[in-house]
């Protein structure tokens, strides 16, 4: 544990963390890397899953920036098994802002409408096609990666059914743009999450970071009075910032919800509790001012729930949950199941995992 994070050296487990039980993996596939599983109950009484995937030939470099697509699967139960239905969103090609890849899905329902947030990238400024990427020398691939990172933007698609069809709200342009030069979110915006407030406003949360040798991922907020926008960035951004602990301590993959008068969030804490694997649990009275100076533990390292020893083939990082998403109980409205991405598994790649929330 670093000296600068001693302020948070006592890991305070949230009730959320204390009541997690690991169940099983889902959506393991021999040819695809699965990343980011966002669930929702459908009008048919089944659990519908929206997740990102990309073929293994792109897995070692940066498949999530190059060729990721968003797929739809369905199950009779939250634990699975989930059966693939179809690909619902993919890179559109050409000069579209999401021409190459779409990833990081997060699904919501408001009234009779389903809302799917996602991240997209554009390779229109690379001078090559996606199919030509793997033919490039490693140094050129790295240059392209840096270009793609700076094109990450947030989009939205809507449907009146979990089965589609899906209409891109962000057809001509993304929901928000990166900040001006020198701002905290000048590189990009990504990893979207949403809360529809009791007052009927749309709170769009997003990850951003600044240029520099040492960068820091923080969360900002953009607010709209209508689902389709326009979304205006909150003047006091960022709203979640752990850089007070150390320049390299940060966060990503936030999932937000509103429950019993309180705004809540879980996310990957990157060094907040001295580990790159532990999850962070935050609360807020208004969805703007979060208790990031007194966080709690949302979840522990993955092998506390899934004692796997296999070494992942791509990016050999063990013990790390990413992209947490929640399925709510259809009767009580309370968090019921947690879904995360986890490397390893049957094909030593990556898949979704399911944890029961016994609150």
VENBEL-V368381 format. One record per pair of residues at least 12 apart in sequence whose C-alpha atoms are under 8 Angstrom apart, sorted by the first residue. I is the first residue (numbers start at 1). GAP is how many residues later the second one is. If there is no record, write none. Layout:
I_GAP, I_GAP
This chain:
1_272, 1_273, 1_274, 2_272, 4_241, 4_242, 5_240, 5_241, 5_267, 5_268, 5_269, 7_238, 8_264, 8_265, 8_286, 9_264, 9_265, 10_263, 11_262, 11_285, 11_286, 12_283, 12_284, 12_285, 13_283, 13_284, 13_285, 14_267, 14_282, 14_283, 14_284, 15_344, 16_282, 16_283, 16_341, 16_343, 17_280, 17_281, 17_282, 17_283, 19_337, 19_338, 19_339, 19_340, 20_279, 20_335, 20_336, 20_337, 20_338, 21_284, 21_334, 21_335, 21_336, 21_337, 22_283, 22_284, 22_331, 22_332, 22_333, 22_334, 23_56, 23_282, 23_330, 23_331, 23_332, 23_333, 24_55, 24_282, 24_329, 24_330, 24_331, 25_320, 25_326, 25_327, 25_328, 25_329, 26_53, 26_54, 26_55, 26_56, 26_325, 26_326, 26_327, 26_328, 27_54, 27_55, 27_56, 27_324, 27_325, 28_317, 28_318, 28_319, 28_322, 28_323, 28_324, 29_318, 29_322, 30_317, 31_24, 31_25, 32_21, 32_22, 32_23, 32_24, 33_20, 33_21, 33_22, 33_23, 33_26, 33_316, 33_317, 33_318, 34_17, 34_18, 34_19, 34_20, 34_307, 34_316, 34_317, 34_318, 35_16, 35_17, 35_18, 35_69, 35_288, 35_306, 35_307, 35_315, 35_316, 35_317, 36_15, 36_16, 36_67, 36_68, 36_69, 36_286, 36_287, 36_288, 36_304, 36_305, 36_316, 37_12, 37_13, 37_14, 37_15, 37_68, 37_286, 37_287, 37_288, 37_302, 37_303, 37_304, 37_315, 38_12, 38_13, 38_67, 38_68, 38_69, 38_287, 38_288, 38_289, 38_301, 39_68, 39_286, 39_287, 39_288, 39_300, 40_67, 40_68, 40_287, 40_288, 41_286, 41_289, 42_119, 42_120, 43_118, 43_119, 45_31, 46_28, 46_29, 46_30, 46_31, 47_27, 47_28, 47_29, 47_30, 47_31, 48_24, 48_25, 48_26, 48_27, 48_114, 49_23, 49_24, 49_25, 49_33, 50_20, 50_21, 50_22, 50_23, 50_55, 50_56, 50_57, 51_19, 51_20, 51_21, 51_52, 51_53, 51_54, 52_16, 52_17, 52_18, 52_19, 52_50, 52_51, 52_52, 52_53, 53_15, 53_16, 53_17, 53_18, 53_50, 54_13, 54_14, 54_15, 55_12, 58_76, 59_255, 60_254, 60_255, 62_83, 64_37, 64_38, 64_39, 65_35, 65_36, 65_37, 65_55, 65_56, 65_80, 65_83, 65_84, 66_34, 66_35, 66_55, 66_57, 66_64, 67_24, 67_33, 67_34, 67_35, 67_63, 68_22, 68_23, 68_32, 68_33, 68_34, 68_35, 69_18, 69_19, 69_20, 69_21, 69_22, 69_32, 69_33, 69_34, 70_17, 70_18, 70_19, 70_20, 70_32, 70_33, 70_35, 71_13, 71_14, 71_15, 71_16, 71_17, 71_18, 72_12, 72_13, 72_14, 72_15, 72_16, 73_12, 73_13, 78_259, 79_275, 88_76, 88_78, 89_13, 90_12, 91_29, 91_30, 94_30, 95_27, 95_29, 96_26, 96_76, 97_23, 97_24, 97_25, 97_54, 97_56, 97_75, 97_76, 97_77, 98_21, 98_22, 98_23, 98_24, 98_55, 99_21, 99_22, 99_23, 99_24, 99_25, 100_20, 100_21, 100_22, 100_23, 100_30, 101_19, 101_20, 101_21, 102_16, 102_17, 102_18, 102_19, 103_15, 103_16, 103_17, 104_13, 104_14, 104_15, 104_87, 104_88, 104_219, 105_12, 105_13, 105_14, 106_12, 106_86, 106_87, 106_219, 112_48, 113_45, 113_46, 113_47, 113_48, 114_44, 114_45, 114_46, 114_47, 114_48, 115_41, 115_42, 115_43, 115_44, 116_40, 116_41, 116_42, 117_37, 117_38, 117_39, 117_40, 117_75, 117_76, 118_36, 118_37, 118_38, 118_73, 118_74, 119_33, 119_34, 119_35, 119_36, 119_71, 119_72, 119_73, 120_31, 120_32, 120_33, 120_34, 120_35, 121_27, 121_28, 121_30, 121_31, 121_32, 122_26, 122_29, 122_30, 123_24, 123_25, 125_22, 126_18, 126_21, 149_38, 149_39, 150_37, 150_38, 151_37, 152_36, 152_37, 152_38, 153_21, 153_22, 153_23, 153_24, 153_25, 153_35, 153_36, 153_37, 154_20, 154_21, 154_22, 154_35, 154_36, 154_37, 154_38, 155_13, 155_14, 155_15, 155_19, 155_20, 156_12, 156_13, 156_14, 156_19, 157_12, 157_13, 169_59, 170_58, 175_54, 175_55, 175_56, 176_13, 176_46, 176_55, 176_56, 177_12, 178_30, 182_28, 182_29, 183_27, 184_24, 184_25, 184_26, 184_34, 184_54, 185_22, 185_23, 185_24, 185_25, 186_22, 186_23, 186_24, 186_25, 187_21, 187_22, 187_23, 187_24, 188_20, 188_21, 189_17, 189_18, 189_19, 189_20, 190_16, 190_17, 190_18, 191_15, 191_16, 191_61, 191_62, 191_63, 192_12, 192_13, 192_14, 192_15, 192_61, 192_62, 193_12, 193_13, 193_61, 193_62, 193_63, 194_61, 194_62, 194_63, 195_61, 195_62, 195_63, 197_61, 200_25, 201_22, 201_23, 201_24, 201_25, 202_21, 202_22, 202_23, 202_24, 202_25, 203_18, 203_19, 203_20, 203_21, 203_84, 204_17, 204_18, 204_19, 204_27, 205_14, 205_15, 205_16, 205_17, 206_13, 206_14, 206_15, 206_16, 207_12, 207_13, 207_45, 207_46, 208_12, 214_33, 214_34, 215_32, 215_33, 216_27, 216_31, 216_32, 216_33, 216_34, 217_24, 217_33, 217_34, 217_35, 218_20, 218_21, 218_22, 218_23, 218_24, 218_32, 218_33, 218_34, 219_18, 219_19, 219_20, 219_21, 219_22, 219_32, 219_33, 220_13, 220_14, 220_17, 220_18, 220_19, 220_20, 221_12, 221_13, 221_16, 221_17, 221_18, 221_67, 222_12, 239_49, 239_50, 239_51, 240_50, 240_52, 241_51, 242_30, 242_50, 242_51, 245_27, 248_23, 249_20, 249_21, 249_22, 249_23, 250_19, 250_20, 250_21, 250_22, 251_16, 251_17, 251_18, 251_19, 251_21, 252_15, 252_16, 252_17, 252_18, 253_14, 253_15, 253_69, 253_70, 253_71, 254_12, 254_13, 254_14, 254_69, 254_70, 255_12, 255_69, 255_70, 255_71, 259_75, 261_24, 262_21, 262_22, 262_23, 262_24, 263_20, 263_21, 263_22, 263_23, 263_24, 264_17, 264_18, 264_19, 264_20, 264_23, 265_16, 265_17, 265_18, 266_13, 266_14, 266_15, 266_16, 266_32, 266_58, 267_12, 267_13, 267_14, 267_31, 267_56, 267_57, 268_12, 268_53, 268_54, 268_55, 268_56, 276_44, 277_23, 277_24, 277_25, 277_42, 277_43, 277_44, 278_19, 278_20, 278_21, 278_22, 278_23, 278_42, 279_18, 279_19, 279_20, 279_21, 279_42, 280_15, 280_16, 280_17, 280_18, 280_19, 281_14, 281_15, 281_16, 281_17, 282_13, 282_14, 301_18, 301_19, 301_20, 302_17, 302_18, 302_19, 302_40, 303_16, 308_36, 308_37, 310_34, 310_35, 310_38, 311_33, 311_37, 312_31, 312_32, 312_33, 312_36, 312_37, 312_38, 313_31, 313_35, 313_36, 314_35, 316_27, 317_26, 318_25, 318_26, 319_23, 320_22, 320_23, 321_19, 321_20, 321_21, 322_18, 322_19, 322_20, 323_16, 323_17, 323_18, 324_14, 324_15, 324_16, 324_17, 325_13, 325_14, 325_15, 326_12, 326_13, 327_12, 335_22, 335_24, 336_20, 336_21, 336_22, 336_23, 337_17, 337_18, 337_19, 337_20, 338_16, 338_17, 338_18, 338_19, 339_13, 339_14, 339_15, 339_16, 340_12, 340_13, 340_14, 341_12
